Amino acid sequence: MIPVVVLLLLLLVEEAVALGEPQLCYILDAILFLYGIVLTLLYCRLKIQVRKAAVAYQKSDGIYTGLSPRNQETYETLKHEKPRE
């Protein structure tokens, strides 16, 4: 019971200290804002690169370049002759 009370008192004291220093909050907000902008820019850059790669891949002939369909059937019928007696 005593550790819970001490923990609650420490949390209340830290909140009071944090409210007394708004400059620290402004600095942390600015860092968080810049972090959000950087992540957004990186995400947009990644999306643009993926689109460019997809368009470039579609313009190329792909992995099947130079292949042609086979003229021969895959399964041929066997020509079985009956033995003459």
PyMOL Python script that loads the backbone (N, CA, C, O; Angstrom):
from pymol import cmd

cmd.read_pdbstr("""\
ATOM      1  N   MET A   1       0.820  -1.185   0.000  1.00  0.00           N
ATOM      2  CA  MET A   1       0.000   0.000   0.000  1.00  0.00           C
ATOM      3  C   MET A   1       0.866   1.252   0.000  1.00  0.00           C
ATOM      4  O   MET A   1       0.561   2.224  -0.690  1.00  0.00           O
ATOM      5  N   ILE A   2       1.925   1.227   0.759  1.00  0.00           N
ATOM      6  CA  ILE A   2       2.800   2.399   0.855  1.00  0.00           C
ATOM      7  C   ILE A   2       3.507   2.664  -0.485  1.00  0.00           C
ATOM      8  O   ILE A   2       3.598   3.822  -0.892  1.00  0.00           O
ATOM      9  N   PRO A   3       4.009   1.636  -1.183  1.00  0.00           N
ATOM     10  CA  PRO A   3       4.642   1.923  -2.478  1.00  0.00           C
ATOM     11  C   PRO A   3       3.682   2.553  -3.490  1.00  0.00           C
ATOM     12  O   PRO A   3       4.101   3.368  -4.311  1.00  0.00           O
ATOM     13  N   VAL A   4       2.409   2.186  -3.439  1.00  0.00           N
ATOM     14  CA  VAL A   4       1.435   2.760  -4.360  1.00  0.00           C
ATOM     15  C   VAL A   4       1.246   4.240  -4.067  1.00  0.00           C
ATOM     16  O   VAL A   4       1.161   5.053  -4.988  1.00  0.00           O
ATOM     17  N   VAL A   5       1.181   4.588  -2.801  1.00  0.00           N
ATOM     18  CA  VAL A   5       1.008   5.990  -2.403  1.00  0.00           C
ATOM     19  C   VAL A   5       2.236   6.798  -2.810  1.00  0.00           C
ATOM     20  O   VAL A   5       2.102   7.920  -3.301  1.00  0.00           O
ATOM     21  N   VAL A   6       3.421   6.246  -2.614  1.00  0.00           N
ATOM     22  CA  VAL A   6       4.653   6.950  -2.973  1.00  0.00           C
ATOM     23  C   VAL A   6       4.711   7.148  -4.489  1.00  0.00           C
ATOM     24  O   VAL A   6       5.115   8.208  -4.967  1.00  0.00           O
ATOM     25  N   LEU A   7       4.309   6.132  -5.230  1.00  0.00           N
ATOM     26  CA  LEU A   7       4.307   6.241  -6.684  1.00  0.00           C
ATOM     27  C   LEU A   7       3.336   7.317  -7.154  1.00  0.00           C
ATOM     28  O   LEU A   7       3.662   8.099  -8.047  1.00  0.00           O
ATOM     29  N   LEU A   8       2.158   7.362  -6.567  1.00  0.00           N
ATOM     30  CA  LEU A   8       1.190   8.395  -6.938  1.00  0.00           C
ATOM     31  C   LEU A   8       1.707   9.794  -6.610  1.00  0.00           C
ATOM     32  O   LEU A   8       1.514  10.727  -7.389  1.00  0.00           O
ATOM     33  N   LEU A   9       2.352   9.937  -5.477  1.00  0.00           N
ATOM     34  CA  LEU A   9       2.913  11.241  -5.109  1.00  0.00           C
ATOM     35  C   LEU A   9       4.011  11.665  -6.086  1.00  0.00           C
ATOM     36  O   LEU A   9       4.086  12.834  -6.467  1.00  0.00           O
ATOM     37  N   LEU A  10       4.853  10.729  -6.489  1.00  0.00           N
ATOM     38  CA  LEU A  10       5.908  11.061  -7.446  1.00  0.00           C
ATOM     39  C   LEU A  10       5.321  11.471  -8.802  1.00  0.00           C
ATOM     40  O   LEU A  10       5.824  12.388  -9.452  1.00  0.00           O
ATOM     41  N   LEU A  11       4.267  10.794  -9.216  1.00  0.00           N
ATOM     42  CA  LEU A  11       3.632  11.159 -10.482  1.00  0.00           C
ATOM     43  C   LEU A  11       3.020  12.553 -10.399  1.00  0.00           C
ATOM     44  O   LEU A  11       3.104  13.322 -11.357  1.00  0.00           O
ATOM     45  N   LEU A  12       2.423  12.877  -9.298  1.00  0.00           N
ATOM     46  CA  LEU A  12       1.824  14.207  -9.134  1.00  0.00           C
ATOM     47  C   LEU A  12       2.900  15.287  -9.100  1.00  0.00           C
ATOM     48  O   LEU A  12       2.698  16.371  -9.648  1.00  0.00           O
ATOM     49  N   VAL A  13       4.034  15.011  -8.468  1.00  0.00           N
ATOM     50  CA  VAL A  13       5.122  15.992  -8.393  1.00  0.00           C
ATOM     51  C   VAL A  13       5.706  16.221  -9.791  1.00  0.00           C
ATOM     52  O   VAL A  13       5.997  17.360 -10.154  1.00  0.00           O
ATOM     53  N   GLU A  14       5.878  15.160 -10.573  1.00  0.00           N
ATOM     54  CA  GLU A  14       6.434  15.301 -11.922  1.00  0.00           C
ATOM     55  C   GLU A  14       5.490  16.075 -12.828  1.00  0.00           C
ATOM     56  O   GLU A  14       5.943  16.842 -13.677  1.00  0.00           O
ATOM     57  N   GLU A  15       4.179  15.887 -12.663  1.00  0.00           N
ATOM     58  CA  GLU A  15       3.226  16.657 -13.455  1.00  0.00           C
ATOM     59  C   GLU A  15       3.314  18.128 -13.104  1.00  0.00           C
ATOM     60  O   GLU A  15       3.240  18.979 -13.991  1.00  0.00           O
ATOM     61  N   ALA A  16       3.465  18.435 -11.858  1.00  0.00           N
ATOM     62  CA  ALA A  16       3.570  19.827 -11.438  1.00  0.00           C
ATOM     63  C   ALA A  16       4.839  20.463 -11.985  1.00  0.00           C
ATOM     64  O   ALA A  16       4.815  21.630 -12.374  1.00  0.00           O
ATOM     65  N   VAL A  17       5.941  19.732 -12.026  1.00  0.00           N
ATOM     66  CA  VAL A  17       7.191  20.260 -12.562  1.00  0.00           C
ATOM     67  C   VAL A  17       7.069  20.470 -14.064  1.00  0.00           C
ATOM     68  O   VAL A  17       7.553  21.472 -14.591  1.00  0.00           O
ATOM     69  N   ALA A  18       6.431  19.539 -14.755  1.00  0.00           N
ATOM     70  CA  ALA A  18       6.270  19.659 -16.194  1.00  0.00           C
ATOM     71  C   ALA A  18       5.390  20.846 -16.553  1.00  0.00           C
ATOM     72  O   ALA A  18       5.633  21.510 -17.561  1.00  0.00           O
ATOM     73  N   LEU A  19       4.376  21.124 -15.747  1.00  0.00           N
ATOM     74  CA  LEU A  19       3.512  22.263 -16.026  1.00  0.00           C
ATOM     75  C   LEU A  19       4.220  23.583 -15.747  1.00  0.00           C
ATOM     76  O   LEU A  19       3.827  24.618 -16.285  1.00  0.00           O
ATOM     77  N   GLY A  20       5.230  23.563 -14.933  1.00  0.00           N
ATOM     78  CA  GLY A  20       5.963  24.786 -14.613  1.00  0.00           C
ATOM     79  C   GLY A  20       6.977  25.161 -15.679  1.00  0.00           C
ATOM     80  O   GLY A  20       7.467  26.290 -15.669  1.00  0.00           O
ATOM     81  N   GLU A  21       7.311  24.272 -16.592  1.00  0.00           N
ATOM     82  CA  GLU A  21       8.298  24.553 -17.625  1.00  0.00           C
ATOM     83  C   GLU A  21       7.679  24.369 -19.012  1.00  0.00           C
ATOM     84  O   GLU A  21       7.879  23.326 -19.634  1.00  0.00           O
ATOM     85  N   PRO A  22       6.944  25.345 -19.500  1.00  0.00           N
ATOM     86  CA  PRO A  22       6.315  25.179 -20.816  1.00  0.00           C
ATOM     87  C   PRO A  22       7.322  25.233 -21.972  1.00  0.00           C
ATOM     88  O   PRO A  22       7.038  24.740 -23.064  1.00  0.00           O
ATOM     89  N   GLN A  23       8.491  25.828 -21.738  1.00  0.00           N
ATOM     90  CA  GLN A  23       9.485  25.892 -22.815  1.00  0.00           C
ATOM     91  C   GLN A  23       9.911  24.483 -23.240  1.00  0.00           C
ATOM     92  O   GLN A  23      10.114  24.219 -24.425  1.00  0.00           O
ATOM     93  N   LEU A  24      10.042  23.598 -22.275  1.00  0.00           N
ATOM     94  CA  LEU A  24      10.412  22.217 -22.587  1.00  0.00           C
ATOM     95  C   LEU A  24       9.337  21.563 -23.443  1.00  0.00           C
ATOM     96  O   LEU A  24       9.652  20.822 -24.375  1.00  0.00           O
ATOM     97  N   CYS A  25       8.101  21.823 -23.144  1.00  0.00           N
ATOM     98  CA  CYS A  25       7.007  21.261 -23.945  1.00  0.00           C
ATOM     99  C   CYS A  25       7.049  21.800 -25.371  1.00  0.00           C
ATOM    100  O   CYS A  25       6.807  21.054 -26.320  1.00  0.00           O
ATOM    101  N   TYR A  26       7.354  23.093 -25.532  1.00  0.00           N
ATOM    102  CA  TYR A  26       7.430  23.676 -26.866  1.00  0.00           C
ATOM    103  C   TYR A  26       8.561  23.055 -27.670  1.00  0.00           C
ATOM    104  O   TYR A  26       8.413  22.803 -28.866  1.00  0.00           O
ATOM    105  N   ILE A  27       9.680  22.810 -27.023  1.00  0.00           N
ATOM    106  CA  ILE A  27      10.818  22.192 -27.708  1.00  0.00           C
ATOM    107  C   ILE A  27      10.466  20.772 -28.132  1.00  0.00           C
ATOM    108  O   ILE A  27      10.751  20.369 -29.260  1.00  0.00           O
ATOM    109  N   LEU A  28       9.849  20.017 -27.233  1.00  0.00           N
ATOM    110  CA  LEU A  28       9.460  18.647 -27.574  1.00  0.00           C
ATOM    111  C   LEU A  28       8.406  18.617 -28.678  1.00  0.00           C
ATOM    112  O   LEU A  28       8.430  17.734 -29.536  1.00  0.00           O
ATOM    113  N   ASP A  29       7.483  19.576 -28.661  1.00  0.00           N
ATOM    114  CA  ASP A  29       6.485  19.666 -29.734  1.00  0.00           C
ATOM    115  C   ASP A  29       7.144  19.961 -31.076  1.00  0.00           C
ATOM    116  O   ASP A  29       6.757  19.392 -32.097  1.00  0.00           O
ATOM    117  N   ALA A  30       8.135  20.847 -31.079  1.00  0.00           N
ATOM    118  CA  ALA A  30       8.834  21.170 -32.326  1.00  0.00           C
ATOM    119  C   ALA A  30       9.582  19.946 -32.862  1.00  0.00           C
ATOM    120  O   ALA A  30       9.577  19.692 -34.066  1.00  0.00           O
ATOM    121  N   ILE A  31      10.219  19.194 -31.971  1.00  0.00           N
ATOM    122  CA  ILE A  31      10.928  17.982 -32.392  1.00  0.00           C
ATOM    123  C   ILE A  31       9.937  16.978 -32.966  1.00  0.00           C
ATOM    124  O   ILE A  31      10.212  16.376 -34.004  1.00  0.00           O
ATOM    125  N   LEU A  32       8.808  16.786 -32.328  1.00  0.00           N
ATOM    126  CA  LEU A  32       7.790  15.863 -32.818  1.00  0.00           C
ATOM    127  C   LEU A  32       7.228  16.320 -34.161  1.00  0.00           C
ATOM    128  O   LEU A  32       6.974  15.495 -35.039  1.00  0.00           O
ATOM    129  N   PHE A  33       7.030  17.632 -34.328  1.00  0.00           N
ATOM    130  CA  PHE A  33       6.528  18.179 -35.584  1.00  0.00           C
ATOM    131  C   PHE A  33       7.527  17.928 -36.721  1.00  0.00           C
ATOM    132  O   PHE A  33       7.134  17.503 -37.807  1.00  0.00           O
ATOM    133  N   LEU A  34       8.792  18.184 -36.478  1.00  0.00           N
ATOM    134  CA  LEU A  34       9.828  17.941 -37.493  1.00  0.00           C
ATOM    135  C   LEU A  34       9.935  16.452 -37.825  1.00  0.00           C
ATOM    136  O   LEU A  34      10.114  16.081 -38.985  1.00  0.00           O
ATOM    137  N   TYR A  35       9.826  15.621 -36.823  1.00  0.00           N
ATOM    138  CA  TYR A  35       9.862  14.166 -37.024  1.00  0.00           C
ATOM    139  C   TYR A  35       8.713  13.735 -37.936  1.00  0.00           C
ATOM    140  O   TYR A  35       8.909  12.912 -38.830  1.00  0.00           O
ATOM    141  N   GLY A  36       7.542  14.274 -37.721  1.00  0.00           N
ATOM    142  CA  GLY A  36       6.388  13.960 -38.561  1.00  0.00           C
ATOM    143  C   GLY A  36       6.584  14.407 -40.002  1.00  0.00           C
ATOM    144  O   GLY A  36       6.207  13.693 -40.931  1.00  0.00           O
ATOM    145  N   ILE A  37       7.170  15.580 -40.191  1.00  0.00           N
ATOM    146  CA  ILE A  37       7.422  16.083 -41.544  1.00  0.00           C
ATOM    147  C   ILE A  37       8.437  15.196 -42.257  1.00  0.00           C
ATOM    148  O   ILE A  37       8.248  14.852 -43.424  1.00  0.00           O
ATOM    149  N   VAL A  38       9.513  14.824 -41.563  1.00  0.00           N
ATOM    150  CA  VAL A  38      10.541  13.978 -42.168  1.00  0.00           C
ATOM    151  C   VAL A  38       9.961  12.619 -42.555  1.00  0.00           C
ATOM    152  O   VAL A  38      10.226  12.123 -43.650  1.00  0.00           O
ATOM    153  N   LEU A  39       9.182  12.022 -41.674  1.00  0.00           N
ATOM    154  CA  LEU A  39       8.577  10.723 -41.999  1.00  0.00           C
ATOM    155  C   LEU A  39       7.617  10.829 -43.177  1.00  0.00           C
ATOM    156  O   LEU A  39       7.569   9.930 -44.016  1.00  0.00           O
ATOM    157  N   THR A  40       6.855  11.910 -43.250  1.00  0.00           N
ATOM    158  CA  THR A  40       5.927  12.099 -44.358  1.00  0.00           C
ATOM    159  C   THR A  40       6.683  12.237 -45.672  1.00  0.00           C
ATOM    160  O   THR A  40       6.282  11.654 -46.679  1.00  0.00           O
ATOM    161  N   LEU A  41       7.772  13.003 -45.673  1.00  0.00           N
ATOM    162  CA  LEU A  41       8.570  13.171 -46.887  1.00  0.00           C
ATOM    163  C   LEU A  41       9.201  11.853 -47.331  1.00  0.00           C
ATOM    164  O   LEU A  41       9.224  11.542 -48.522  1.00  0.00           O
ATOM    165  N   LEU A  42       9.707  11.086 -46.380  1.00  0.00           N
ATOM    166  CA  LEU A  42      10.299   9.795 -46.730  1.00  0.00           C
ATOM    167  C   LEU A  42       9.257   8.840 -47.291  1.00  0.00           C
ATOM    168  O   LEU A  42       9.536   8.097 -48.232  1.00  0.00           O
ATOM    169  N   TYR A  43       8.069   8.855 -46.726  1.00  0.00           N
ATOM    170  CA  TYR A  43       6.990   7.993 -47.203  1.00  0.00           C
ATOM    171  C   TYR A  43       6.586   8.375 -48.627  1.00  0.00           C
ATOM    172  O   TYR A  43       6.409   7.501 -49.476  1.00  0.00           O
ATOM    173  N   CYS A  44       6.441   9.666 -48.892  1.00  0.00           N
ATOM    174  CA  CYS A  44       6.067  10.122 -50.231  1.00  0.00           C
ATOM    175  C   CYS A  44       7.161   9.779 -51.235  1.00  0.00           C
ATOM    176  O   CYS A  44       6.860   9.359 -52.353  1.00  0.00           O
ATOM    177  N   ARG A  45       8.408   9.948 -50.859  1.00  0.00           N
ATOM    178  CA  ARG A  45       9.521   9.606 -51.759  1.00  0.00           C
ATOM    179  C   ARG A  45       9.510   8.114 -52.096  1.00  0.00           C
ATOM    180  O   ARG A  45       9.741   7.725 -53.241  1.00  0.00           O
ATOM    181  N   LEU A  46       9.243   7.296 -51.098  1.00  0.00           N
ATOM    182  CA  LEU A  46       9.182   5.850 -51.326  1.00  0.00           C
ATOM    183  C   LEU A  46       8.044   5.489 -52.273  1.00  0.00           C
ATOM    184  O   LEU A  46       8.222   4.656 -53.162  1.00  0.00           O
ATOM    185  N   LYS A  47       6.881   6.103 -52.095  1.00  0.00           N
ATOM    186  CA  LYS A  47       5.738   5.826 -52.960  1.00  0.00           C
ATOM    187  C   LYS A  47       6.035   6.227 -54.397  1.00  0.00           C
ATOM    188  O   LYS A  47       5.665   5.508 -55.325  1.00  0.00           O
ATOM    189  N   ILE A  48       6.700   7.365 -54.598  1.00  0.00           N
ATOM    190  CA  ILE A  48       7.031   7.828 -55.945  1.00  0.00           C
ATOM    191  C   ILE A  48       8.028   6.876 -56.593  1.00  0.00           C
ATOM    192  O   ILE A  48       7.899   6.567 -57.778  1.00  0.00           O
ATOM    193  N   GLN A  49       9.015   6.409 -55.841  1.00  0.00           N
ATOM    194  CA  GLN A  49      10.002   5.487 -56.387  1.00  0.00           C
ATOM    195  C   GLN A  49       9.349   4.164 -56.792  1.00  0.00           C
ATOM    196  O   GLN A  49       9.707   3.592 -57.822  1.00  0.00           O
ATOM    197  N   VAL A  50       8.411   3.681 -56.006  1.00  0.00           N
ATOM    198  CA  VAL A  50       7.728   2.424 -56.323  1.00  0.00           C
ATOM    199  C   VAL A  50       6.911   2.583 -57.600  1.00  0.00           C
ATOM    200  O   VAL A  50       6.885   1.683 -58.439  1.00  0.00           O
ATOM    201  N   ARG A  51       6.248   3.719 -57.749  1.00  0.00           N
ATOM    202  CA  ARG A  51       5.456   3.952 -58.967  1.00  0.00           C
ATOM    203  C   ARG A  51       6.351   4.029 -60.193  1.00  0.00           C
ATOM    204  O   ARG A  51       6.031   3.456 -61.234  1.00  0.00           O
ATOM    205  N   LYS A  52       7.466   4.731 -60.078  1.00  0.00           N
ATOM    206  CA  LYS A  52       8.386   4.842 -61.215  1.00  0.00           C
ATOM    207  C   LYS A  52       8.939   3.476 -61.602  1.00  0.00           C
ATOM    208  O   LYS A  52       9.077   3.172 -62.787  1.00  0.00           O
ATOM    209  N   ALA A  53       9.252   2.662 -60.617  1.00  0.00           N
ATOM    210  CA  ALA A  53       9.776   1.325 -60.901  1.00  0.00           C
ATOM    211  C   ALA A  53       8.709   0.467 -61.581  1.00  0.00           C
ATOM    212  O   ALA A  53       9.021  -0.301 -62.492  1.00  0.00           O
ATOM    213  N   ALA A  54       7.469   0.589 -61.152  1.00  0.00           N
ATOM    214  CA  ALA A  54       6.388  -0.191 -61.756  1.00  0.00           C
ATOM    215  C   ALA A  54       6.155   0.232 -63.201  1.00  0.00           C
ATOM    216  O   ALA A  54       5.935  -0.615 -64.066  1.00  0.00           O
ATOM    217  N   VAL A  55       6.200   1.526 -63.469  1.00  0.00           N
ATOM    218  CA  VAL A  55       6.007   2.015 -64.837  1.00  0.00           C
ATOM    219  C   VAL A  55       7.169   1.566 -65.716  1.00  0.00           C
ATOM    220  O   VAL A  55       6.956   1.153 -66.856  1.00  0.00           O
ATOM    221  N   ALA A  56       8.390   1.641 -65.205  1.00  0.00           N
ATOM    222  CA  ALA A  56       9.553   1.213 -65.977  1.00  0.00           C
ATOM    223  C   ALA A  56       9.493  -0.283 -66.269  1.00  0.00           C
ATOM    224  O   ALA A  56       9.892  -0.717 -67.350  1.00  0.00           O
ATOM    225  N   TYR A  57       9.009  -1.060 -65.336  1.00  0.00           N
ATOM    226  CA  TYR A  57       8.898  -2.505 -65.543  1.00  0.00           C
ATOM    227  C   TYR A  57       7.843  -2.822 -66.597  1.00  0.00           C
ATOM    228  O   TYR A  57       8.026  -3.729 -67.408  1.00  0.00           O
ATOM    229  N   GLN A  58       6.752  -2.086 -66.586  1.00  0.00           N
ATOM    230  CA  GLN A  58       5.694  -2.325 -67.558  1.00  0.00           C
ATOM    231  C   GLN A  58       6.137  -1.935 -68.961  1.00  0.00           C
ATOM    232  O   GLN A  58       5.713  -2.558 -69.935  1.00  0.00           O
ATOM    233  N   LYS A  59       6.981  -0.918 -69.083  1.00  0.00           N
ATOM    234  CA  LYS A  59       7.454  -0.493 -70.402  1.00  0.00           C
ATOM    235  C   LYS A  59       8.425  -1.503 -70.999  1.00  0.00           C
ATOM    236  O   LYS A  59       8.474  -1.670 -72.218  1.00  0.00           O
ATOM    237  N   SER A  60       9.186  -2.166 -70.167  1.00  0.00           N
ATOM    238  CA  SER A  60      10.116  -3.162 -70.686  1.00  0.00           C
ATOM    239  C   SER A  60       9.337  -4.403 -71.111  1.00  0.00           C
ATOM    240  O   SER A  60       8.184  -4.590 -70.723  1.00  0.00           O
ATOM    241  N   ASP A  61       9.980  -5.243 -71.907  1.00  0.00           N
ATOM    242  CA  ASP A  61       9.296  -6.440 -72.409  1.00  0.00           C
ATOM    243  C   ASP A  61       9.101  -7.482 -71.323  1.00  0.00           C
ATOM    244  O   ASP A  61       8.265  -8.373 -71.475  1.00  0.00           O
ATOM    245  N   GLY A  62       9.827  -7.397 -70.262  1.00  0.00           N
ATOM    246  CA  GLY A  62       9.650  -8.323 -69.159  1.00  0.00           C
ATOM    247  C   GLY A  62      10.562  -9.528 -69.268  1.00  0.00           C
ATOM    248  O   GLY A  62      11.505  -9.539 -70.060  1.00  0.00           O
ATOM    249  N   ILE A  63      10.281 -10.520 -68.485  1.00  0.00           N
ATOM    250  CA  ILE A  63      11.156 -11.681 -68.415  1.00  0.00           C
ATOM    251  C   ILE A  63      10.915 -12.671 -69.544  1.00  0.00           C
ATOM    252  O   ILE A  63      11.702 -13.599 -69.727  1.00  0.00           O
ATOM    253  N   TYR A  64       9.827 -12.487 -70.313  1.00  0.00           N
ATOM    254  CA  TYR A  64       9.509 -13.437 -71.370  1.00  0.00           C
ATOM    255  C   TYR A  64      10.022 -12.982 -72.727  1.00  0.00           C
ATOM    256  O   TYR A  64       9.580 -13.489 -73.758  1.00  0.00           O
ATOM    257  N   THR A  65      10.955 -12.028 -72.738  1.00  0.00           N
ATOM    258  CA  THR A  65      11.505 -11.541 -73.996  1.00  0.00           C
ATOM    259  C   THR A  65      12.244 -12.666 -74.707  1.00  0.00           C
ATOM    260  O   THR A  65      13.042 -13.377 -74.096  1.00  0.00           O
ATOM    261  N   GLY A  66      11.979 -12.823 -75.989  1.00  0.00           N
ATOM    262  CA  GLY A  66      12.685 -13.820 -76.783  1.00  0.00           C
ATOM    263  C   GLY A  66      12.062 -15.202 -76.752  1.00  0.00           C
ATOM    264  O   GLY A  66      12.525 -16.095 -77.462  1.00  0.00           O
ATOM    265  N   LEU A  67      11.051 -15.401 -75.970  1.00  0.00           N
ATOM    266  CA  LEU A  67      10.405 -16.712 -75.928  1.00  0.00           C
ATOM    267  C   LEU A  67       9.282 -16.750 -76.955  1.00  0.00           C
ATOM    268  O   LEU A  67       8.597 -15.752 -77.181  1.00  0.00           O
ATOM    269  N   SER A  68       9.106 -17.884 -77.560  1.00  0.00           N
ATOM    270  CA  SER A  68       8.018 -18.040 -78.521  1.00  0.00           C
ATOM    271  C   SER A  68       7.226 -19.286 -78.152  1.00  0.00           C
ATOM    272  O   SER A  68       7.748 -20.186 -77.493  1.00  0.00           O
ATOM    273  N   PRO A  69       5.977 -19.340 -78.572  1.00  0.00           N
ATOM    274  CA  PRO A  69       5.181 -20.532 -78.249  1.00  0.00           C
ATOM    275  C   PRO A  69       5.696 -21.740 -79.023  1.00  0.00           C
ATOM    276  O   PRO A  69       6.221 -21.617 -80.130  1.00  0.00           O
ATOM    277  N   ARG A  70       5.536 -22.873 -78.431  1.00  0.00           N
ATOM    278  CA  ARG A  70       6.009 -24.108 -79.066  1.00  0.00           C
ATOM    279  C   ARG A  70       5.039 -24.516 -80.163  1.00  0.00           C
ATOM    280  O   ARG A  70       3.823 -24.409 -80.007  1.00  0.00           O
ATOM    281  N   ASN A  71       5.589 -24.980 -81.261  1.00  0.00           N
ATOM    282  CA  ASN A  71       4.749 -25.466 -82.363  1.00  0.00           C
ATOM    283  C   ASN A  71       4.301 -26.897 -82.121  1.00  0.00           C
ATOM    284  O   ASN A  71       3.292 -27.346 -82.665  1.00  0.00           O
ATOM    285  N   GLN A  72       5.050 -27.597 -81.311  1.00  0.00           N
ATOM    286  CA  GLN A  72       4.766 -29.001 -81.062  1.00  0.00           C
ATOM    287  C   GLN A  72       3.849 -29.099 -79.846  1.00  0.00           C
ATOM    288  O   GLN A  72       3.987 -28.349 -78.879  1.00  0.00           O
ATOM    289  N   GLU A  73       2.930 -30.023 -79.916  1.00  0.00           N
ATOM    290  CA  GLU A  73       2.045 -30.218 -78.779  1.00  0.00           C
ATOM    291  C   GLU A  73       2.815 -30.841 -77.630  1.00  0.00           C
ATOM    292  O   GLU A  73       3.792 -31.561 -77.836  1.00  0.00           O
ATOM    293  N   THR A  74       2.380 -30.565 -76.460  1.00  0.00           N
ATOM    294  CA  THR A  74       3.055 -31.112 -75.297  1.00  0.00           C
ATOM    295  C   THR A  74       2.876 -32.616 -75.225  1.00  0.00           C
ATOM    296  O   THR A  74       3.825 -33.350 -74.952  1.00  0.00           O
ATOM    297  N   TYR A  75       1.653 -33.071 -75.470  1.00  0.00           N
ATOM    298  CA  TYR A  75       1.377 -34.502 -75.430  1.00  0.00           C
ATOM    299  C   TYR A  75       1.046 -34.974 -76.847  1.00  0.00           C
ATOM    300  O   TYR A  75       0.062 -34.539 -77.445  1.00  0.00           O
ATOM    301  N   GLU A  76       1.855 -35.838 -77.356  1.00  0.00           N
ATOM    302  CA  GLU A  76       1.588 -36.390 -78.681  1.00  0.00           C
ATOM    303  C   GLU A  76       0.909 -37.742 -78.519  1.00  0.00           C
ATOM    304  O   GLU A  76       1.145 -38.470 -77.555  1.00  0.00           O
ATOM    305  N   THR A  77       0.071 -38.050 -79.475  1.00  0.00           N
ATOM    306  CA  THR A  77      -0.564 -39.363 -79.431  1.00  0.00           C
ATOM    307  C   THR A  77       0.424 -40.403 -79.937  1.00  0.00           C
ATOM    308  O   THR A  77       1.169 -40.168 -80.889  1.00  0.00           O
ATOM    309  N   LEU A  78       0.413 -41.537 -79.290  1.00  0.00           N
ATOM    310  CA  LEU A  78       1.303 -42.619 -79.695  1.00  0.00           C
ATOM    311  C   LEU A  78       0.715 -43.353 -80.881  1.00  0.00           C
ATOM    312  O   LEU A  78      -0.487 -43.608 -80.945  1.00  0.00           O
ATOM    313  N   LYS A  79       1.577 -43.683 -81.807  1.00  0.00           N
ATOM    314  CA  LYS A  79       1.128 -44.454 -82.966  1.00  0.00           C
ATOM    315  C   LYS A  79       1.432 -45.898 -82.678  1.00  0.00           C
ATOM    316  O   LYS A  79       2.554 -46.370 -82.859  1.00  0.00           O
ATOM    317  N   HIS A  80       0.449 -46.564 -82.242  1.00  0.00           N
ATOM    318  CA  HIS A  80       0.626 -47.958 -81.849  1.00  0.00           C
ATOM    319  C   HIS A  80       0.153 -48.860 -82.984  1.00  0.00           C
ATOM    320  O   HIS A  80      -1.003 -48.781 -83.401  1.00  0.00           O
ATOM    321  N   GLU A  81       1.022 -49.697 -83.473  1.00  0.00           N
ATOM    322  CA  GLU A  81       0.647 -50.645 -84.517  1.00  0.00           C
ATOM    323  C   GLU A  81       0.398 -52.015 -83.881  1.00  0.00           C
ATOM    324  O   GLU A  81       1.126 -52.454 -82.990  1.00  0.00           O
ATOM    325  N   LYS A  82      -0.622 -52.653 -84.356  1.00  0.00           N
ATOM    326  CA  LYS A  82      -0.916 -53.990 -83.837  1.00  0.00           C
ATOM    327  C   LYS A  82       0.086 -54.978 -84.455  1.00  0.00           C
ATOM    328  O   LYS A  82       0.356 -54.928 -85.655  1.00  0.00           O
ATOM    329  N   PRO A  83       0.617 -55.849 -83.647  1.00  0.00           N
ATOM    330  CA  PRO A  83       1.579 -56.818 -84.219  1.00  0.00           C
ATOM    331  C   PRO A  83       0.874 -57.797 -85.153  1.00  0.00           C
ATOM    332  O   PRO A  83      -0.248 -58.235 -84.896  1.00  0.00           O
ATOM    333  N   ARG A  84       1.548 -58.120 -86.220  1.00  0.00           N
ATOM    334  CA  ARG A  84       0.977 -59.047 -87.187  1.00  0.00           C
ATOM    335  C   ARG A  84       1.314 -60.466 -86.785  1.00  0.00           C
ATOM    336  O   ARG A  84       2.439 -60.755 -86.376  1.00  0.00           O
ATOM    337  N   GLU A  85       0.411 -61.286 -86.893  1.00  0.00           N
ATOM    338  CA  GLU A  85       0.643 -62.686 -86.517  1.00  0.00           C
ATOM    339  C   GLU A  85       0.783 -63.586 -87.676  1.00  0.00           C
ATOM    340  O   GLU A  85       0.981 -64.789 -87.503  1.00  0.00           O
TER     341      GLU A  85
END
""", "prot")
cmd.dss("prot")
cmd.show_as("cartoon", "prot")
cmd.util.cbc("prot")
cmd.orient("prot")
